[in-house]
């Protein structure tokens, strides 16, 4: 059996739903996986790869979910494309797509899905902000503490960065705050 099963593939929606009720598969975003598969970053990346294809890059909320920082997939995935790739994408209620400038080393491949690396995720969290950015940054820094210095240096060296002062203030806040306890239910 395949690692990631989509409705309409080998099995119908009804068969996958019945298998889920029987405890044979579990839900992973819009797909299903057999219970003998380990829920890991590779499996989450495969599930998202089926949705996005190979040219999109998972970022922010989606990258946090793939890396295991967030326990559940976002209701709207955040993806990006490199400005140099220039592509058209149809509007979708499942994705927010933005064009970004990427540096070498900003992206890694996990099970064929391109995902921003932790240092880039932290950079994006600092620049974009958001309601959960402090909690996400604390969890990210707990797992990858070495990416903080690189992120601060990158923000300082980037010219014409919108929200640069706010990003530096967030990074200062994240360096001084005690580690947050990750909420799980």
C-alpha positions in Angstrom: 0.0 0.0 0.0 1.2 3.5 -0.8 2.4 5.8 2.0 -0.1 8.5 1.2 -3.5 7.7 -0.1 -5.8 10.3 -1.8 -9.5 9.9 -2.3 -10.2 8.9 -5.8 -6.9 7.1 -6.2 -6.7 3.4 -5.4 -9.6 3.7 -2.9 -12.7 5.8 -3.0 -13.7 8.4 -0.3 -16.1 5.9 1.2 -13.5 3.2 1.4 -10.9 5.5 3.0 -13.5 6.8 5.4 -14.5 3.2 6.4 -10.8 2.3 6.7 -10.3 5.3 9.0 -13.3 4.2 11.2 -11.8 0.7 11.3 -8.5 2.1 12.5 -6.6 1.0 9.3 -5.6 4.5 8.2 -5.3 7.9 9.8 -5.9 11.4 8.3 -3.0 13.5 7.3 -4.2 16.8 5.9 -6.4 16.0 2.8 -4.9 12.5 2.5 -4.7 9.3 4.5 -1.9 7.0 5.6 -1.8 3.4 6.8 -1.5 3.1 10.6 1.9 1.3 10.2 3.4 4.5 8.7 5.1 6.8 11.2 3.7 10.3 11.2 6.9 12.2 10.5 8.1 15.1 8.4 8.6 13.0 5.4 5.0 11.7 5.5 3.6 15.2 6.0 5.8 16.5 3.1 4.5 13.7 0.9 0.9 14.6 1.7 1.5 18.2 0.8 3.5 17.4 -2.3 0.4 15.7 -3.6 -1.5 19.0 -3.3 1.1 21.5 -4.5 3.4 19.8 -7.0 7.2 20.2 -7.2 7.5 23.9 -8.0 5.9 25.3 -4.9 7.8 25.7 -1.7 6.2 25.1 1.7 6.8 28.1 4.1 5.6 29.6 7.4 2.6 27.6 8.7 3.0 24.8 6.3 6.7 24.4 6.9 6.1 24.5 10.6 3.6 21.7 10.3 5.9 19.6 8.1 8.7 20.1 10.6 6.5 19.0 13.5 6.4 22.4 15.2 2.6 22.5 14.7 0.6 19.4 15.4 -2.1 20.0 12.8 -1.9 21.2 9.2 -3.1 24.7 8.5 -6.5 25.2 7.0 -4.9 27.4 4.4 -1.4 26.4 3.3 1.3 29.0 2.9 3.6 28.4 -0.1 6.0 30.4 -2.0 7.8 30.4 -5.4 11.2 31.9 -6.1 10.9 35.2 -8.1 13.2 33.7 -10.6 10.8 30.8 -11.3 8.0 33.0 -12.6 4.9 30.9 -12.7 1.2 31.4 -12.9 -0.9 29.6 -10.4 -4.7 29.5 -10.3 -6.4 31.0 -7.3 -7.2 28.5 -4.6 -9.0 28.7 -1.2 -6.4 26.1 0.1 -3.3 28.1 -0.6 -1.8 31.5 -0.1 1.1 31.9 -2.6 3.7 34.6 -2.6 6.8 35.3 -4.7 10.0 35.6 -2.6 13.7 36.2 -3.1 15.5 33.1 -1.9 19.1 32.7 -1.1 21.1 29.5 -1.5 20.4 27.2 1.4 16.9 28.7 2.2 15.2 25.5 0.9 15.6 21.8 1.6 13.9 18.8 0.0 11.9 16.5 2.3 10.4 13.5 0.5 10.5 15.5 -2.7 8.6 18.5 -1.3 10.7 21.7 -1.2 10.4 23.3 2.3 12.0 26.4 3.7 14.8 25.6 6.3 14.3 26.5 10.0 16.5 29.7 9.7 14.3 30.9 6.8 11.1 30.1 8.7 12.4 32.1 11.6 13.3 35.0 9.3 9.8 34.9 7.8 8.2 34.8 11.2 10.2 37.8 12.3 9.3 39.8 9.2 5.7 38.7 8.7 4.8 38.4 12.4 1.3 37.1 13.3 -0.7 36.0 16.3 1.2 32.7 16.9 4.7 33.9 15.8 6.1 34.1 19.3 4.9 30.6 20.2 6.1 29.2 16.9 9.5 31.0 17.2 10.0 29.6 20.7 9.2 26.0 19.6 11.5 26.5 16.5 14.3 27.9 18.6 13.9 25.1 21.2 14.5 22.5 18.4 17.1 24.6 16.3 18.7 27.1 18.7 21.6 27.8 16.3 19.4 29.5 13.7 18.7 32.6 15.8 22.1 34.3 15.3 22.0 33.7 11.5 18.5 35.1 11.4 19.4 38.3 13.3 22.5 38.8 11.1 20.4 38.3 7.9 17.7 40.8 9.0 20.4 43.4 9.8 22.2 42.9 6.5 19.1 42.9 4.3 18.7 46.3 2.6 15.2 47.8 1.9 13.5 45.1 4.0 9.9 46.3 4.8 9.3 46.0 8.6 13.0 45.6 9.4 12.7 47.4 12.7 9.7 45.4 13.8 11.5 42.2 12.8 14.5 43.1 14.9 12.2 44.0 17.8 10.5 40.6 17.5 13.9 38.8 17.4 15.1 40.7 20.5 11.9 39.7 22.3 12.4 36.1 21.3 15.9 36.0 22.6 15.0 37.5 26.0 11.7 35.5 26.7 11.9 32.2 28.6 11.1 29.1 26.6 7.4 28.6 26.2 5.7 25.4 27.0 4.3 23.8 23.9 0.5 23.3 24.2 -0.7 19.9 23.2 -4.2 18.6 23.8 
